[in-house]
Every structure is written in structure tokens, then in C-alpha cells.
Amino acid sequence: MSIQKPSHTFTKIHLKALRTHSLNILFTLSFTVFINTFSFAQGDIPKEGTKLPAVDVKEEPVTQEVDSTSISINELVGTKQEVDSVKTDTIKPKPLLNSTVSYKAADYMAYKKKESKMYLYNEAQVLYEDMDITAGHIIIDFNKDLVYAKGIVDTSGVYTQRPVFKQGENVVEPDSIVFNTQTKQGLIYNSVTEQSGMNIKSEVTKKVNDSVYYLKNAKATTAEDLDDPEYYFLIRTGKLVPGSKVITGLTNLFIYDVPTPIGLPFAFFPLTKKRTSGVIFPSFGEDGTRGYFLQNGGYYFPISDYVDLAVLGDYYTNGSYGLRLESKYAKRYKFNGNVGFRYENLITSERGFPDYAKTTIYNIRWSHAQDGKANPTSRFSASVNLGSSNYYQQSINQINLPSTQNNTLASSISYSKSFQGEPQVNLNLTASHSQNTQTGTVNMTLPTLQGSVSRIFPFAPEGGSKKGIIQNINLQYNLRAENRIATTEEFFFKSEMFDDAKIGAQHTIPLTTNFKIFKHFSMSANANFNEVWTLNTVNKYFDPETETIVSEDVTGFDAFRTYNFSTSIGTTIYGMFNLDKNKENKKIQAIRHVIRPTISYNINPAFDNYYDTVEVIDADGTTISEYTRFENNLFGTPNNTFSSSIGIGVSNNFEAKVRDKDSTKVEPKKIILLNNLNFSTSYNVAGDSLNWSPLRVTGGTQLFNNKMNINFGATLDPYALDSNNNKIDTYNINNGGSLFRMTSANFTLGYSFDSKGLGAKDENENAKKERLLSGGRDDDLFGVSEDFADSRFLDDNKNKDEEEEKPGELYNYKIPWNFRIAYALNYSNNQRQNEISSHSLMFSGDIEISPKWSIGGSSSYDFKNKGFGLTQLRFQRDLLSWRMNFSWVPFGTYNRWNFFIGIKSNILKDLKYEQRRKPDEQL
């Protein structure tokens, strides 16, 4: 396409309109009238500088008059050089366009040779080079190389089939178009175009070339309804570069056609679809102890196509500040992840006051995931969350609110490699970290090496299945080596943290086989060899001066070896209870019971050779104390007591066949009554007392279409306690009690349901990921992030039922809602304390009281301590193109409120108002 430089001409004409000399204006108008009159007197074809015939422009029902001093149709035909009709040959052939023009219409296509015009009517279309124009009425003027396009008025007087102008990726939907096929310039009236999420409706648009459009009286908005937008920016004059930017003159904000004082003498709207650097506007508010603040403001850097960086900061008027570095990276079919560093310098009160305090807290997070297609034999992953133990509890950045209830920070970085072959060798290298936020203790493994060789069947046949005891014999090799560190936050990342490091390795070789006996019984036999290496042992001796046993650490290589044997037999029993024998189509037709009993036998020899004695001299004489030098070993100590025990276990499963509510279905529906109900205990044949171990009972099920999860467990001890609450070798029933003494029990319940019966709430994935990376829950029972300015944490794509409710005889409007609960109960009675050790209920829910209004909240109640936990109330209003949020924590350590109103679209998300306040501590 040819490109013309009309910007100077356009600007020059525009500046003329600003002149105020009356004589110049009068002379110009007189000259224009004279020229127009003289030109029409010469013949049928209008000369240059004339207005278009009435059929071309004036018949358009919604076309508005344009100031000829700013935008003129004359400019579109100014390049053609006309000559006097007296000197022109009347049989001159019709001019041709530079390229082939394709056109069509539904009703008629008429060519008037005298006018050299083609008229297309009803569903007309013109294709010329990369230009595509569709409209109800199109006129092609071959003399002037002009194309006129407009809609048509139907029988009801409605203006329909408005033109659609397409050129490349740009699409414009105006009321009418005048386009020059030579200069590629045009005038577009009442055009509508979409650019990077922004809709622009302009009264008059002048197309200069493919990349420049001049606008007059344009409305820019992200609203979907352009006829009645909720808001728009009125652009008196402006310049549009599609896919790049909009530059305007005087611009101000209108809300429902009401002007507001929010305006600028000029404005710049970036429209690029690529990532660009830019300022991230902060949120502001007030803290009760630190004054006014700005939060989460900074700058965004798109470093490359694979990685970016956001530098964010907080500042408080009392001198406190915070810094956040957030970076995301990704490479398709390779990997993706994010890295974050957060640091806060917090000042409380003022220097010189007794409550003045200054603390620094930090947090480091890293998440990395490798695509499964990247390398099938090796994999690298990372999930890191470490830093100050009290970071989430003391942080005053409100994005961390849901993470304040976390009790543990955990990290893991691992690399695994598989060496294909027969047998296959697997290696895994892991560095882990666990940090208790209550006690400040830190446990790390730097690193853990795990290796294994897949199962080897030395006696298996070359082809076919393995049968019998011999052919099923198999062995493995497993290695686990660790460098374990236990320290406190005080020495974290300091040389002192390695003082108490422990290093060791464990080698295990299990030898197993399995086979069938009596057709219905499965039997297995196992022999396990275990060897432990360590660099940390102990030596003990009696110190007569202090009359205590002194333990000293010994550094050096040492090892011990153990082995054990076990065997087990089990079967599966099926039972069916038919409750509808007479075919009466009962609600419950049958119950199915599956029982899986198992009996095992274990032998653990005693390895006394690894034990030493130390003589203790006391007032009663000399006593001997036994110990092993492997007490501080990472992988346990060798067994010094021979044990021979029989284990008993029973697993149960209950299912039912019930009549389906759908009468069209013939087969009954299967539901789970109890997913599992397990009993397990053991009897030590070699023991001289307390032979029976406690009976452990566990179970769980899922109800209401798997929306409710129930799990329970209990420990039942058959032995009684003496007066000092010590276990004695007397059965509890023989001591005047029941058959079993319940020593502990637990019960958990989780339920998620809603008005539509869908169960779990469809939450924003970024919000879930933020909570999980912080070590929290994936649900909102601990609340949601209060950073409403960050659209990543908002769920604007909720699954809503678009079907309208059919009105009934009575007013019946179903209000959408969802609700989630998590209940936990723990009971302890080891030494007759008979107490509820913990008893809590967490709940959260949302109610959509209208299609645009929703309220929600989350809280918890501790029945033991009789108090509420973190409570958050949430209110949200959908204002079409805008959204309004209000969050309130009414009481407790983290009481605060946050109000936000802003535009949804990312292109204008910085147009917002946000007020945050943390109530005064004394209130």
C-alpha cells in the first residue's frame, strides 16, 4: 500500500481553524462559494474541492457533519489532476484501479457508465488488495478511486447492515466510510474498533495509512455496551496507532455521560499486546501504629520472552519499609517457575518511647516445575519457603493475611535420574527444610541421596508368567544417605548450624516371594538385610566427681548390621445381603461387604554385640547401665531384645445398591457406605509381659456424592493402669474396667456444598498457588488475600448459570451460595487425663444475593479454648466494567479493613481508588 504524509497538511488545516482574523475568514468563505459554483457550471462530473453528491454522504442516516477545516473529503481526492472538460476527449476510456477489485451484492450490482460508478446494494462486499469492506450499500467511483460504504434503512426505519472495514488485523465498524483506493486514506464516521481490550467509538476518523488514524470526539472505554457505557474517556482530538498506542489532547472521564473533574490536558494509552516495562501504581492506606503507607508499588521489567521481574516496595510514614522481588520464568515444553524475595524493616512507635522496637523479617520462595516432555529420564523440581519464623505473623503487607495461620515453613529441592536397562537404576538427590514458626526450630537435610535398583527375579523363566515360590523370589537394593542438621533460627545460615550435623547412610536388601495356597489364600515371605553407616557415635563413662554418666561424641566411621524375617497370609471374603428378594423395588436393594483378613508373623533377632555397659557407683553399690554407641544414629539403633510376634489385621468395605432417582435407568446405583474400616493389633510371643499391643481402629467414608469426607480413628489398650497411671500386666476388664481402655481418638470431617450441588468452589488458581507456596491451605478457610489491586488473585471468571429462571406461580428466586466446613476433634486418655486435646471448627462461605452483589466470609472456632480464630468478612459488587471490594477483619490480632474500587480491565487497572486501614491497637 502507498503511504502518504498528510500529517503536516492535517495539522496546518487544523491550526487555521484557531485563527480569529475576521477578514481572512470572510475571504476564505467567499472564495470557496465562488469556486464551488463555478465548478458545477462546467459539467456533470464534480471538480476537485467540491462536496460529494447527496447520494453518497447526505443520505446516511447517522452521519454527522464534519468541520472541513479539520478533516475534509477533498484530501482523499486531492491527488487526482483534473483538466477542463473542453479539452477532454469525450470518448476517453474509463480509468482503471491499480489492482483487481472483487465485489458482490445480494440484490443488485449496477454500473453507470456516464458516472463511471458501480452501485452495490444489500449485503454488498468489496475486496481490494488487503482491504475488505462489507455494508448494505456500497458505491465505487472509478474516476476518483473512491469507495463509499454505508448501511441501509429497513422497512421499520432501523439502520442496518452497517459497514465493516477490515484491513489486516484491524477491524472498524462505522456508520459510513469514504475510502480512497489509491492513497489508502479514508474518512470513517461513527466508527467502533477494539484495540487490546479497549473499545474506541469515534464520530469522525481519518485513516492516513495502515498505522495512523486521527480521531475526533472519540469515546475510549472497556465497557461492552458502547451505546450506553458505564464510563468512558472523551477524546476531543487524538491519534490512534493500532496495536501500539492512543495519544490524545484534552481528555476527561465521564461516568454514565456525566463529566467528572478527573481529566488531563493530554493522555497516553498503551495498546501493545507485548509485555512492556512500566510503573506499578501502589495502594495506600493508614496503619494504626505506623502512619500512612503506600503498598505494592514499583516497576515491572520484561527481561526477555522467558523471564520477567517485578520490583515492589512498601513505605510507611514512621520509617518502616518493605521490599519485594517477584520473578516468573517459563519455557514451553521445558520448565516454568517463579522466584520471590520479601524483606520488611518494621518500626513500632517512636524512638525514645518505651514501646519503641525495630525488627527485620524476610522470606524467600522458589517454585520450579519441569515439563514431563523435557526429559523422560531426569527431573528437577523445587518448592522453597523459608525465612523468618514470624514473617507471616508480623508482616504488615496485607497480601500475607491468609498465611498468618501457618505453623510450618517447608522446602524441598530434588533431582532424580533414571538409568534405563535391566535392572533399572534410580538416583534421587534432595535438599529439604522444615521450620516450626512457633518454636523457631529448623531441621534440614543437605542433602539426602537415595538410590535403588529395581526388582530382580533370578529364577524367573525367560517367557511367560512366574509361578510358585521359587520363580517369584525377587530382591532389591535401596540406599539412603543423609546429612541432617538440627538448629534454631538464631543460627540459621551461619557456620554454627553445622556444629551438630549428623551424617549417615542406610543400605537395605529385601528378599521376598509370594504364592497361592489352597487357591484362595495369598502368602508372602520376606527377609530383610539392613546395614547402617554413620560418622557420629557416642562413648559413655561414669564421672565419680559429679556422680553422673558423661556422654561424649565420637567422630569416625562405624557401622552395624541387622536382619529380620516375616511372613503373612491373607484372603478376600465377599458377602452380599439381598434386601429386595421379592423384587419390590425397595430403596436399598442390596448391601455388599468385603472382608480382607491378614495374619503375619515377624521375627526380630537381638543384636547384643552392639551394646556396651557402664558401671555406675551409687550409695547402694555398683549397678550396670547398658547403652549402644549408635544412640545418636540417623537410622535408629540395633535391636537388643528378641521379639517374635503375630500380627492380626482386618480390613472392611461396605457398599450398597440403591434405586436410582432417575426412573429411566434400569440398573441400581452403587454407593459407598464405608470406604474402609480397619482393625489391627499384634501379640509378642517372646515377651514376658504386656504381650498384646493396643488395638488400632481406623475408618473413613465419603458421603453426598463424595462432597463430605469423614475419617476417624481410635487406639484401644487392653491393659489397666495402676495408681500412678503406669501400665501394668493386668487386663483392664480384670481390673474392674471395660474390655478396652480408649487411650486416644480422632475425628475429622470436611464438607463442601452449594446451591447447585456442585460441591467444591471453583477458585482462582493463582490465589490457591499463593497460599500453597506460603505453606497454607488450598482453600479459603483461613481467608483470602486482601490485595484486590492485583487481578491475579481475583476470580472474575466464575462459572455462572446463564439460563434465566422461569417464573412460577409464586415468586421463587434461587440465590446461589456455597459453604465449606472442616471439623477436627482429638481425644487423649493415656494416663486417665480424659481430655479433649483439640476441638475446632473452620468454615467459609459465599452468597450471591443478586447477580451483581456477593458477600462471603471465613472464620473458625476453638471449642476447647472458647474463642474465634481469624475472621474475615468480604463484600463484592460487580459494576460491569468496574468492581468494588470491601474486606473486614473485625477483631483479633489482624483486625483491619480494606476498600477498593477500580476498573477490571488490565489496560486501565491503575485507575482505582483504594483505602486501607488497620484499626488503632488500643481499640
N, C-alpha and C positions, 0 to 999 in steps of 0.2 A: 504494500500500500504506500502511496505517496504521502509524505508528511509536509505539511505547510507550517510556517511560522507566523501564526496570526496573533501571537501574544502581544506584540508591540502595537499592532493595529487596534486590537481589542482594548488595550489599556489606554491608548491615545483617545479612542472614541469615548471611553468611559470618563476620562478626565474632562473632555469637552462638556459633558453634562454638568460638571460642577462650576462652569463659568457663569458669571452673573451679569455680563455686559448686555444690556437690552438691545442695542443696535445690532450687535453680532447675531443675536438670536432672531431678531426680526428679518435680517438679511438672509439668514440661512433658511428660514421657513419660506420666504418668498421665492428664493431660488429653487427650492425643492418642488413647490407647487408648479412653477413655470416649466421645469424640466419634465415633470410627470405629464402635464397637459400636452406639451409639445410631442412627447414620445408616443402617446396613444393616438395622436393625429396622423401618424405616419403609416400605420398598417395594423394588421391583426396580431402580429407577434410582438409582445411587450419588449421594450428595450431594457437595457441594464439600469438598475436603480429603481425600477418600478416595483409596486407591491404585487403579490401573487393574485391571480384571479380568485373570485369569490368561491368557486367550486373547490379550490384547493385548500384554503385555510379557513375562510369565514364560516363555512358550513359545519365545521367541527363544533359539536355542542358544548364541549367543556374547555375549548382552547381559550386562553386568556391573551389579551393584547400585550405586546412586548414593547418596551421603550426602544425605539430604533436607534437611540444614541448609545445603547449599551450592547444589544445583541440584534443583529439585522440579518434578514434573509439575503440581502444584497451581497453580503460577504460570501454566501455559498455560490453565487453565480458570477462573482467579480472576476474570475479568471478567464471568462469567455469574451472574445473580442468580436463584437457585432459591427456590421457595416451598414451603410444606408441602404434601404430597400430598393432605391432607384438603381443602384449599381450592382444589385444582386441578381444572379440568374434565377428566374422563377422555376426552372427545372433542375435546380441543384439537388443532387441525391441526398437522402436523409443521413445525418451524421450517425456514426456507429460508436458504441461503447468499446472500451479497451479490452473487455473480457466478455465471455459469454454470460448472458442473463437467462436464468430459468425462472419461469413463473407459471402459476396455475390459479384457478378460482373455481368455486362451486357453481355460481350462477352464470356469469358470462365473462368473456375477455374480449374487449372491443378496442380496435386500433383505428384512430382517426388520423388519416394521412395528412390532412391540412394542418392539424395542430402538432403532428408528429408525437402523439401521446398514446399510450396504452392504458386502458381502464380495466381494472380487475375488481370484481365485486363478489362478496360473500366467501369467507374462508380463503382469502387470497394469500398467496405466498410468493416472495421474490427471493431467489438465490443468486448472489453475485459475489464471486471470489469467496472470502471468508465471512461474508455478511448474509444473515438470514432474517428476513422481515416477514412476519405474518400479521394480518389485520383483516378487518371486514371490508375495507375499501382501500385500494392502492392505485396510484396514478404514476406512470413512468413517463417523464418528459425527456425524450431523446435529444431535443435541441439543447436543453440546458443541463443535461446529465443529472436531473433531479428525480428523486423518488419521494412521492407524498404518500403517507400512510395514516389512516385514521379508522375509527370504529364506525359502526352503523347503528341507527336507531331502529329498534324493532317496533312492532305494531302497538305495544304497550307504552312506547315512549322511553324505553330503557336503552341507555347507551351500552352496546355490547360489542364483542369482538375487538377489544382494544388492541392496538399494535403490540407486538413482542419483538424487540430488536435484540438479536444475538450476534455477537462478534467475538470469536474466541471463547474465553471463559466468562465474558461479561454478558449479562442479561439485563435488559432495561424494558420495563412495561409502562409506557406512557399513554397519554390520551391521543396524541398525534405526533408525526415525525415528518421533518423535511430533511432529506439526505442528498448530498452531492456525491455521485459515484466517482468523480474524478479527484476531487480534493480530499475525499473521505471525511468531510466535515458535515455537520448537521445541526438542526435545531430540534430539540425534543421537548414537548410540552407535557407538564404534569407527569413526569417520569417517576418510576419506582424501581429502585435497584437495591440489591443486597450485597454488602461488602463485609466479609469476615464477621458475620453476625450482626452488623449494623444495617438497618433499613434506612434508605435515603429517598425522600419524596421531594422533588423539586418542581416548582412552577415552570421554569424555563431552564433548559440545559443546553449548552453549546458544546458539541463534540468537536474538538480541534483535531485530534488524532487518536490513535488507539490507546494512548496512555494519558490523555489530558481531557478533562471535562470541566467547563465553567458552570457554576451553579448560581441561581438567583432565587431568593425566597424559598430555601430548601428546609425541610424538616428531617433531622437526624435522630433516630430512636432505635432502641432494641425491642420495642413493643411489637407484638404480632399483628394487632389490629391497626393498620395505618390510617384508616378512615376516622377512628376515634382512639388515638393513642393515649396511654396514661400520662406520658410525658414526652417531650421532645426538645431538642435544641433548635432554635430558629436561626438559620444561617442566612443573613441578608445577601451576602456575596461570598463565594467560595470557589475553591479549586479542588477537584477530585482526581486523584491518580489511582485508578482501580488496582486493588491488591496491595497498595502501598500506604496512602495517607489521604487525609482531607485537611486542607488549610482554609481557614475561614477568616472573615473580618469580624465585625461586631456580632457576638453570639450570646444568647442568654437562654436560660432554662424556662420552659413552660410546663406546667402540670395541669392536665385537662384544660388546655387552651388558656390557662390563667398565667400571666407572666410573673416570674419571681425575680427578686433582686440578685439572684445568682447569675452572673454574666461576666464576660471577658471581652476586651476590645479586639482580641484575636484568639484563635484556638487552633490546636493541632490534634487530630485524631489519627493514631497509627492504625493501619488496616492490614499490616503484613501478617501472613499466616505462618511465617517462620518465627522461631524464638529470637527475641532481641533483648539486649540489656535494657534495664530500666529501674526506676525508683519504686520501692515497695512502701506505700504510704502506711504510717503507723496508726495504731489505735490509741486513744487517750482516755484518761480517767483519773481517779483520785484514790489514794491509799490512806487509810486512817493514820498510819504512823510514818509514812514516807513521803507524803505530799502528793502533788500532781505527778502524772507519769505519762510517758509515751512508750508503747509496747509494740514489738514485732514490726518495726520499721527498718528499712535497709535498702539493699541494692541486689539485683539479680544479674548474674553473669552466665550467658550461654557459652560455655567454654568451647564446646565442639558439638558435633552431632551425637556424640555418645555420652557426654558428661556435662553437668551444669553445676552452678554454685549460687547459693543464696546466703548473703551476709546480713543477719538481722541483729537488732540491738534493742535494749530497753534502757530508759533513763528516768530517774526519779529526782525530784527537786531537793531531796535531802542528801543527795550524793550517791545513792545506790545506783547500780547499773548492771546490765546483763549483756551477754554476747552469745549469739547462736550462729553456727556454721552448718548449713544443710546442703548436701550434695547428693544428686542422683546420677546413676550411670546405668547404661544398658547397651547391649549389642545383640542384635537379633540372632537367634539360634546359638548364642554363646552363653551369656550371663546377664544378670541385672542385679542391682542392689542400691543401697543408699548409706551414706555416712553422715553422722551428726555429732557435733561437739557443742555443749552448752556450759556456760560459765556465768555465775552471778556473784557479785560483790554486794552484800546486803549490810546496810547500816540501820540500826534501830535507835530512835531517839536522837538527841543532840550531844555532841562532845561536851563533857563536863557534868552531865547529869548521871545519877547513879544507875539508871537503866540503859546507859549507852552500851552498845555492843556492835561489833563488826565481825562478820563471818564471810567466808568464801566457800561456795559449793560448786561442784561441776558434775557433768555426766557425759559419758562417751557411748555412742550407739553405732553399731555397724551391722548391716544385714546384707548377705550376699547369697544368691541362688544361681546355680549353674543349670543351663538348659540341658534336658536329657539327650538332645541330639548332638551336643557339643562333643562329647567323648564317651562312648559306651563303657569303657574300662576304667575310667578315673573320674572322680567327682570331688569338687571343693565347695564347701558351704560354710557360712558364718552367721552367727546370731550373738551379738555382743551388746550387753547393757551393764555398764559398770560406772563407778564414780563414788561420790559422797553418799553414805548410807542415808542421810537425811535430806538428800537433794529434793525428792518429790514432796516431802513433807514441809520443807522450808521455802521452796521455790514460790515466788510471788507472780510468776508468769502463769496466767490463767489457763493456758493450753495444757498444763500438767494436772488439772483438778482431778480427773478420774484415776490418776496414778498415785494419789496421796494414800490410798489404802493398801498399796503393795508392801509386802513384808520381806520380799526376797528379790535381789538382783542376780540374774543368772546369765552366763555367757558360754558359748561353745563355738570353737573353730575346728573344723575337721577336714581331712583329706584322705580319700580312700582310693586304692588302686587294686585292680584285679588282673592277675596273670592267667590268661586262658590256657587251658590244657587239661590233661587228665592225670593226676588230680589238679583242681584249680586252687591257686594260692591267692589269698586276700590279705591286704595290709591296710590298716587304718591308723592315722595319726591324729590325735585330738588334744586340744588345749581347752580346759574348762575352768569356770569360775562360778562360785556361789557365795553370795554376800547377804548376811542377815541384817536387815535395816534396823532391827530393834536392839541387837546386842553389838553390832559392828564387827562381828567375826567374819573372817574371809577364808574360804577354802578354795585352793586352786590345784590343778594338775598341769604341769608344764614339762613335758607333755605326757599323754598316755598313748602307748604303742600297742596295738592289737594286731595279731596275725593268726591266720588259720589256714589249715589245709582241708579241703573238702573230704567227705567220707570216702573211704577206700574199702572195697569189698574184695578181699584177697581170694576168696573161694567161690566167687560168683561165676556162673557159666558165661561164655562169650556171647551167647544169644539166648533169648527167652527170659522168662521171669525167674526170680530167685525163690527157691522153696526150701523149707526145712531150717534146722538150727544152724548148720554149717554154712550153707550158702548165704545166709543173712548176716553172718558175722561181719561187722564193719568197725573201723576205727577212725579217729580224727586226731588232729593236733591243734591245740589252741595256745596262744601266747598272749600274755597281758603284762606290760611293763609300765610302771608309773613313777613320776617324780611329784610327790604330793607335798603341798605347802599349806600349813595352817597358821594364820597370822591374824592381826587386827587391822582395822582401818588406819590406826596410827602409824603403822609401819608399811602400809600398802605402797608399792612401787619404791621401796627403799631397800638398801642392802640387808637390813635386819630381817626382812621377811624370809630370807633363805637360811637363817640360822637353824631352824628346826625342820628343815626339809627332810623328807624320807624317800628313799629310793628302793625299789624292789621290783621283782618280776615273778610271774607265776606261769608254770608250764603244766598243762593238763592233757592227758591222753585217755579219752573214754573209749572203751571197748564194749560194744553192745550187739545184741542179736534179738530177734523176735520171731515168733512162730505161733501156729494154731494148735490147740489141743482139744480133743472131743468136739471138733467142728465149730463150736460156739464160743470158745474161750480163746482170748489173745494173751500170750505170755511173752514177757521180755526179761532179759538178764543183762546186767551191767557190771562192769568192773572199771574202776576209775583210778588212774595213777596221777598223783599231784606232786610237783616239785616246786619249791619256793626259794628264790634267791633274794638276799637282802644285803644292804650295806649298813644297816642300823640294828645293833643288838645291845643287850644290857648285861651288866655284871653286878651282882648284889653281895654285900657283906655286912656283918654286924659291927657297929661302932660302939665299943663299950663306954666311951666318954659321954656320948649323947644317948646311949641305950636305944638306938633306933637302927633300922635297916637302911643302909645307904645304897642307892641305885646310881650307877654311873654308866654313861653312854659309851659304847664301843663302836668305833667306825672301822669297817673292814668287811670283806666278802664272807658270807656264811650262807648255809643252805640247809633245808630239811626236806624229807620226802615222806609222803603218806599215800595210803591206798585204802579203798573200801569196796564193798560188794553190795549189790542189791538186785532184787528180782520182784516182779509184780505180775499179777494175773487179773484179768477183767473181762467183762462181757456186757452186753446190752440187752435189756428186757423191755419189751413193748407190751403195753396194756391198753385196751380200748373198752370204754364203758358206753354202751349204746343206750341212750336215754329216749330214743324215739323208735322203739321196736315195732310199734303198731302203725308207723308211717302217718302220725297225726300232725306232722309238720310243726313240731314244737320249736320254741325259740332256741333252746340249746338241744342239739340233736345228739352230740357225742362228745366225750372227753377222752383225750389221748394222754397217757402217762408213759414217759420214757425214763427208765432207771439204768444208770451205769455204775454198778458197784466195782470197786477195785480193792485188792488186798496186796500189800507189798511187804517185803522182808529186807531189812538192812543190817549189815554187819560193819562196824567201825572198830578196827583193832586199836589197842593202846600203844602209843609210841613213847614209852618211859625213858628211852635213851636220850631224848632231847630235854630232859628235866634234870635240874641240879637242886641241891639243898644248901641252906644256910643255917648255921647254928645260932639260935637266939638265947642269950643267957638272961634270965629274969629272976625274980625273987623265989619262984617256985622251982628253979633249976634250969636245965638246958632243954630247950624244945627245938624241933627241926621245922623249918619252913621251906616248902617246896616252891620252885619257880622255874621258868624256862627263859633262856636268853632271847627268845624270839617274841617277847611280850609286846614290843612296840612295832611289830611287823605289820606291813600294809595288808597282808592277805591272811590274817588270822594266825592262830597258834596250832601246833600239832596236838592231837587228842591224846590225853593221858589216861583216859578211862575207857575200858572196853564196853561197848554197847551192842546189844542185839535186840532189835525192836521190830514189832509188827505194826504196819500202818493200815488203817481201815478208812476208806472213803466211799461216799455215796453221792452221786450227782443225779438230780431230778429235773425233769422238764414237763410242764403241763400245757396242753393246747386244747382248744375246744372248736367244734364245728357248730356254727350258729346260722340261723336262717337269715339270708341276705335281705336287706330292706328293699332292694330292687326286685320287684316281683317278676321281672322278665328273666332273671337269672335262675337257672335250674340248680346248679351246684351250690352247696352251702359255703359260707365264708369261714376261713380259718383264722382264729385269733389266738394270741398267746396269753395264757393265764399267769404262768410263772416262767420266766425265761430260764432261770436256774435257781435251784435250791440245793446247797451243798453241805455235807456233814463230813468232818474229818477228825481223826484222833489217832493215837498210837500207844502201843504197850511195850515197855522196855523189859524184855525177858531177862536180861542180865542185871537189872537193877535190884538193889536190896530194899528199896522203899520208894514210895511215890512213883510206882511203875506207870500209871496212866497219865498221859499228857492231857491238858484241857481239851474239851470238845469245842471245835470251831464251827460255827454255823454262819453261812453267808447266802445271800439270795438277791435277786433283782428281777424286775419286770418292766414292761413298757405298756402303758395304757392310752386309750383315746387316740388311736391311730398313731402311736409312737410319739405323741406330744408330751406325755408325762413319763419321766424316768424315776423309778424307785429302786433304791439299793439299801440293804440292811445287813447287819452282821452282829454276832454276839459270841462271847467266849464263856464257856461253862466249865467250871472246875469241880471235879467230883470230891476233892479233899476239903477237910474242915480247917479252921484256924483255931489256934489256942488263944489264951487270954491276952497274949502280947501281939496278936494278929499275925503270927507266923504260921505258915502252912505245916500241918502235921500229917503223919501217915495214918490217918483215920478218915474213912468216908464221911462225907457231910451228912448223909442220911442216918448213919450210925451215931452221929453226934447231936441228934435231935433236930436236924435241919431237913431240907429237901434233898432230892436226888442230886441236883447240881446247884452250885453256887455261881450266880452270874457275876463275873468279875469286870466285864466291860461290854458295852453295846454301842452301836452307832446306827443312825438312820439318816438318809439324805433323800431329798425329793426335789425334782426340777420340773416345772410345768410352764409351757409356753402356748398360749392360745389367743385367738382373736375372734372378731365377729364373723369373719368369713370362713373360719375353720381351717386356716392355712398353717397355723402353728407359729413357727419362728418368724420373727420380724426381719424383713429384708433391709438390712442396714447398709450404710456406706462402707465400702471395703477399705478405703483409706483410713476412716475412723477406727475400724477394727484393727487394722495393721498398726496404727499409732499406739493403741492400748496394749497390743501384744508385744510390741518392741519395748515397751516400758515395763514389761513384766506383769501386766494386769490381765483382766478377763477380756474375752472377745465379745461379751455382751455389754449392755449399758446399766447393769445393776449397781455399779459404782459411779454412775453419772456419765455425761458426755462432755467433750471439750467445749469450752466457752469461747473459743476463738472463731466467732461467726464470720469474721472478715476473711478467713481462709476457706474458700469454697471447696477445698479438698475434703473437709470434714463434714460437709453438708450433704444430705440425701435429697436432692431435688428430683430424682427420677424414681419416685415411689410407684409401685405397681397399683394403679388405681383402676377400679372398675368403671369403664367409660359408659356402660349401659345405664340408661336412665331408669329410675324406678317407676313402675307402672302404678298410677294412682288406684287405690282400692276404695271400698265403700267408706272406710274410716281413714283418718289421717294416720299414716304409718310410714315413718321415715327411719330407715336403719342407719344408725350412727356408727361409722367404722371405729373400731377400738382394738387394742391389743394389750396383753398383760403377760408378765413373766414373774415367776417366783422361784426362789431357791431356799429350801429349808434344810437345816442341819441340826442334829441332836446327838450328843455324845454323853455316855453314862460311864462312871468309874466306881468300882467297888472292890478293889484289890485287897484292901485292909479295912473293910467294914466302913469306909467313909460314906458310902451310899449317897453319892452326889452327882448332880448333872454338871459335868466338867465344862460343857459349852452348849449353848442353845440359842440359835439365831434364825432370823428370817429376813431375806433380802427380796425386794420386789421393785418392779418398774413397770410403767405402762404409758400408753398414749391414747388420747381420744380426739377424734376429728369431729368437733362439734358442728362444723359446717364445712362445705367443700374448700374453704379458704382459711379456716381457723382450726388450729390444733393445739392441744395442751398435753403435757406429759410430766412425768416426774419419776424419781427413783429414791429409794431410802432403804433402811434396814433397821431392825430392832433386836437388841440383845436381851433375851428374856432372863438371863442369869444376872446381868448387871443392871437390868431395868433402865435401859436408855436407848435413844435413837442414834444411829450412825450417820454417816454423811448423807444429807438430804438435799436434793436438788429439784426445783420446780422449773418447768420450761413452758414457754408460750411462743407460738409461731403464727404469723399471719402472712399468707401469700397475697401479695399486692400485684399479681400478674408480672410485670417487668421488675418489680421491686419485691423485697422480702423484709419482714420485720421479725426480730427475735428478742426475747427477754428471758433471761435466766436468773434464778434467785436461789441462793443457799441461805435459808432463813436463820439458822442458828449453828452453833458449833465453832470449831477452830477455824474453819474455812468459810465463814459466813461472808457473803458478798452478793452483789447483783451486777448485771450487765445488760445494757440495752443497745440494740443495733438496728439500723435501717439503712438499706443500700440497694443498689441495682444488682440483679442476678448476673447479668452478662459479664464475662471476664474482661471484655474490652473496656467497660466503664465501671469495673468493680471498685475503683478508688473513689467514686462518687458515693460517699456514705457519711453517716453520722453515727458515732458510737460513743457511749458514755459508760464507763466502768467505775465502780466504787466498792471499796472494801469498808464496811461499817467500822466506826470507831471501836477500838478494842474494849473500852470500858462500858460500852453499851451491850 
